[in-house]
Structures are given as C-alpha cells and as structure tokens.
Amino acid sequence: MNIVEIFESHPIVATVTVFASTGLAAELIVTAIKYLRSKTRRRRVHEVLFFNELGEICYKEHQSQGTQSAPKTFECKNKHCSLRQLEKITMLIDEAQYSIDICIYTFTCTDLFLAINRALDRGVSIRMISDHEMAYSSKSKVLKLANLGVPLRGPFTTKSMMHHKFCVIDGVARVQEIMGLKKCKWPRPYESVLISGSVNWTYNGFVGNFENCTITSDEILACQFQEEFNRMWKAFLVKE
Ligand SMILES: [Zn+2]
C-alpha cells in the first residue's frame, strides 16, 4: 500500500473527501443552473421611447432599403430613429415566454402583428382587450388576431372608450395561472415586462406623432397592470 492508498483509506480523510466532492458537485450544479438561467432570461429593460420629429429623419431612407422592419435600422446613426424604437418593442414581444396581454385602443401596425403571430406559433398565450369601434375598423389587426384564435374582450356593450395602450408580457400572475392550467410547477426563466404609454400600435403613432412609450421590467408596475388587465378580462366576459 503506497502513501496515497494509506491516506485515502483513512476513514476521516475518506469522509472529508466524500463531503468535499459532494459539495463541489453541488456547487458546480448551482453554477451551471445560474449560467443557464442568465443565458435564457431576457435582459431587464427600463427605458422611455420617445417618438418625435427627429425620429422621422431617416424614415424614407429605411423605406427605400426594404421593409420597415429590416434589421438594418439597428445600424441607423439617428439615435431618435422611430423604426429602431419600434424594433425594441418587437424584440420584447419576440422574447415572450408564456403570455402577452394586450390592451390597446388602435392596432394596425404590421410589424407588431407579425411579432404577435410569431409568439402564437411559439405557443405563447395571448389575450386582447380593445375598443368596440377601433377593433372593427378596416385596417385593425385586432379582428385578424381574433380570427386566428386570440381571445378578444372589451367594453363592447357600453359606449365608453377603451383608451388604454398597454401590454404586459409574462406577468407573474398570468404565468402562474398558465402553469396551474398546465399542471407545471417549474416555469422556464422569464422576465415580466410592461409596455405602456401614449402611443397606439399604428405607424402614424410610431412615425408621425409625438408620443411616448415606457418599456420596463419593474415587477411592481408590471403586476399592477396585470392585475387591472385580469380585472377587466373578468368584467368584460359576455354572459350568455
Ligand atoms: Zn433610422
């Protein structure tokens, strides 16, 4: 028996070695989980997007380059670029893991419509609340999404306007509800995001008007908006 074997056969050393290797393995697992979570969790956002006359300077240039949502707007040197601001909203929708709850007065923007379609294809649960007149306007994407199976509700039996312009992505209460329905205890990492401001989801709103739109990962604000969405969702249920 060499010195290493004598050393390893010692009961105290063997016990310490087992504990040390177990602890090391546990630490490695925790580190791996943290790494995977950091890779899959979306980055947190806290930004106000302003849409103004400075954002339109490069608009014609982008149009001549191709579709309005072309990724080349990322290279745009105009820091006020309206289309790049719009792309930031599109990206947030593209990163949705579980749910998108949209409460919008007017929705005609094709880029956001396509992003919602991509989310539908990924299996994201989408709900919409909209205005009784604007939902049925000729260019509205709201009815198009409803025809694709997205549930739609609103204060359709009253004359009150549904004038909100907000969207909650992966709100905690909604994700928990979806997890409950799926009988799943362990959701993938997700980050709640609130999109809210004066801007309607229209090209006139994004490119043409003076508007603002806050995008934020603030949990408290996202929860409050999710709560109001859920309250309205129940209130607008048409009883047959
Ligand atoms: Zn630009």
Boltz pocket constraint, residues with backbone or C-beta under 6 A from the ligand:
constraints:
  - pocket:
      binder: B
      contacts: [[A, 55], [A, 58], [A, 59], [A, 62], [A, 73], [A, 76], [A, 77], [A, 78], [A, 81], [A, 82], [A, 83], [A, 84]]
      max_distance: 6.0
